[in-house]
Amino acid sequence: MSPSVPAELTGLWRRELITAPGLRDDATRVFWLQTRSWYVDIRVPADRPAAGGRSSLAAFSAAELLQLARVEGFAGQLSVANGACAWRRDLDHQPPAPTPDEGRYTLDGDVMIEDGVHLDYRETWRRQPASAEPLLAFRLEEQDDPRGGHGLMVVGGRHLLEFVSRPGPALSAGASLADLVAAELGQGRRPAAEALLSTRIRYATAAGDGRWSVALSSLPWLEGAPMWSAGAARFDSEAGVLEIADGEASARWRLLDASPGADGGCVTGAG
């Protein structure tokens, strides 16, 4: 695939601030990793419940499930034209927004200012070190995913963002995810509420030995854990497939795009 995103916009971006009428937020943890076309974005409120030794949604209270429903994340392709970005959301943890995700941008070194096109907001982003190269994007081979979901994974240098959707069809526009979870809880359908929250979004960084550790996730108990066990990942360069053989986390990811000279094997880490 030929690149459609200017190199000045690629890499990992951390949001430092968003302002809008009645809103100023510099606490939500937001990361957007952009390759030459594909991207993944994760947004975790500062007051999201911590894992606290728990390892499944079943261990969280109903009130905590509603807090977890405020996590945002989406993935797809970015197009850039005339100083404006348009984020196509192929995958979205929340129901679809009523307006397109588009913003005008200005750059000053590694700082980007984004002003909304359809909504009145301003975001300040800062590009993170060690995220420029290599750039890779993978799509989950759906028939090999035991969860039955769709997925996209992007890599920028020593940073990685993965999005694996909840099983089942995408949510319809209208109510927020928190509203949908509240409705299921109100009807006594706790398993359905948990299923709505089962999207797995993970932001990970690579250590010196190449192993990936999860720094932030839509599922709190995954934070601090390895992306996969040592030796579980293998890249088949001829087929262009990254194979993860790690029990329930086993999956196959097909390479969509790579920057010149990038090798999919850099994702496998040590082992």
N, C-alpha and C positions, 0 to 999 in steps of 0.2 A: 504494500500500500504506500502510495506517495504521501508525504506529510501535508496536512492541511492547516496545521497550527504553527504560527511563527515560533522559532526557537526561543524567543524572548519570553514566551508564555509557558514553556514546558518546565517540568520539575515539580517539586513539592511546595505548595503554598500553605502557610498557616495564617488564618484570619486573626488579626489583632483587634479589630473593632468593627461593629456595625452600628450605624445611627439611622434613625427613621423618625417620623413624627411620633413623639411619646416613647421612644425607645433609644437606649444606649446600652450596648452589651459588649463588654470586653472579657467576659468570663467563660462563655461557651467555648468548648474545645472544638475547633473546626480545622480540618485538613482536606486539601484538594490536591490530588496528584494527577498531573496532566502529561500524557505522552504526546506523540506527534498527531494523534487524532482522538484516542480514547482517554477517558478519565474516570475516576471514582472520587466521591466526596463523602465525608462523614462529619456529623455535627452532634456533639454530646453535651447536654447542659451540665453546668458545674455541680448542680445539686442532684444529679442522677444517683440512685442508690448504688453503693459499692457492693462487691460480692460478699464480703464478710464471711468467707468460708463456705458460701453456698455454691452449688454447681449446676443448678437448673432453674428454670422459671418457676417451677412448682414450689420452690422454697421462698419465693417472694410474696409479700402480702398483696392484697388487692390494691391497696393504696400505692404500693411500690410499683405494681404493674402499670398503673396510670402514669407514674413518673417515667418509667421506661418507655412509654408510648410517645414521649416528647422527643426522643432521639430521632434525628433525621439522617438520611443517607440516600444517595442516588448515583447512577452510573450511566455512561453512554458515550456519545461523541460530541465534540466541541467543533463548531464552525466559527470562523473569524472573518469579518469583512468590514471595511470602512470604520475601523476603530471600535467595533462592537463585537461582543462574544454572544453566541447562542448555544446554550447547553441543552442538547437533546437528551431527555431522560428515558433511556431504554428500560432501566430498572429503577424502582423507587420504593423505599420503605414506607413512605407516607402515601396517601391517596394523591392522585394528580392535582396539581395546582390549577386554578382557573385561568392563569395567564402564562404565556411563555417565559422561560427563564432566560432573560436577555439583559445584558448590561454593557454600557460603554466603559472603556478602560483608558487609563493613562499610566505610564510607567516612569519611575525615577529610580534607575538602578534595579535593586531587588525589591522595591516597594511598588505595589500596584494599587491604584484607586479604582474601584468599580462603582459606577452610578447606575441605578436601575433605569431601564427603558420603560417598563410598564408599571412599575411600582416606585414609590418615592423612598429610596434608601441609598446609603453609601457604605461600602465595605472597604476596609484597609487590609491588604494582604502583604505578607513578606515571604519571599522565596527562601527556602531553607538550604543550608549547605549540603554538599554531597548528594545532590538529587538531579544533576544535569544529565549524566550519562552513567550506564546505558539506559535507554528507554525501551520498555517492552510492554506489550499488551496481550493478554490471553483471554479466550472465552471458554467457559466451562462446557465440556461435552455432556450434554444433558442426560443422555442415555446411561452415562456412567455415574451420575450423581444419585446416591441412595435417598436423598431428601426430595428428589423430583423438582428441584428448583433450577433457576437460571443464574448464571454467574459471569462476572467480569473481574479480572485481576490485572493491575497495572504496576509497573516497577519503574522507579526513577532513581538510579544510583543505589544508595543504601537504604532506600525507602520503598515500601510496598503497601498497596491498598487493595483489599479484596472485598467483593460484594457477592454474596450468594443469597438469592431471594427466598422468601418463605415458599413452601409448596403451594400449588394451586394457582388460580388465575390472579392477574393483577387487580388491585383494588380499584373501585369505581370512584370517580370524582364526587365531591360532596363533603361528607362528614370527615373530620380529622381522625387520625389513627386513635387518639385518646378517646374520642367519642365512640368509635367502633368497639374499642376494648371495654369501655364503660357499659355499653349496651349488652355485650355478651356477659359480662359479670352480673349485670342487673337481672338477666334471665337465668342466672345460675349455670351458665355454660363456661365454666372456668377453662376447660381444655381448648375451647375455641378462642378464648381471649389469649391464651398462651401461644396458640398457633399464629395469631396475628403478629406477635412480637418475635417470631422465630427467625426473622431475617438475620443473617450473620454478616456483619461488616467488621473487618479487622484492619487496623493500621499497624504495621510492623516495621521494625528497623533491624538492620543487619549488624551483628557484632564483628569484631576483627577476624574471627574464624569463618565468617560468612553465614552463621546460623541466624535465623530470623526469630525475633521475640516480639510478641504482641504488646504494643504500647497503649492502644485504645480500641474499644470494641463496643458494638451495640449490645453484646452479651457480657456483662461485667466480669464473670468468672473466667473469661478467656484472657483477660489482661495479665501480663506477666508470664504467660505460658508460651512455649515455642509454637511457631506456625505449624510445624510438623516435626515428627521425631527425627533424630539424626539418621541419615541414610535412607529416609523414606522417599525422598524426591529424586527423580531421574528424568533428564531431558533427552528425548530421542531427536537428534538434530535432523535426521533424514525425514522423519514423519512430522517434525515440528510440533511435538506433543510433550508436555510436561506431565509426568505420571507421579501421583502421590499415592504410595502404598502404606497407609497408616490406619488400619482398622476401619472404624466408622467414618473417618475423615478421608478415606481413599477417594480419589477423583482423577480425571484426566482433563487437562487444560490445553487447548489448541492455540498455538501462537498466531495472533492476528497481525502484529506489526512489530518491527524492531528497528531501532536507529542503526545507521551504518556501523558495522563492526561489532554490534551487540550480539552476544551469545546467550541463548536461553538457558544454558547450563549455569549461568551466574546466579540463578534463582535457587539452585539445589542446595547451596550451602555445603558445609563439611559433611563428610561421611560417605 
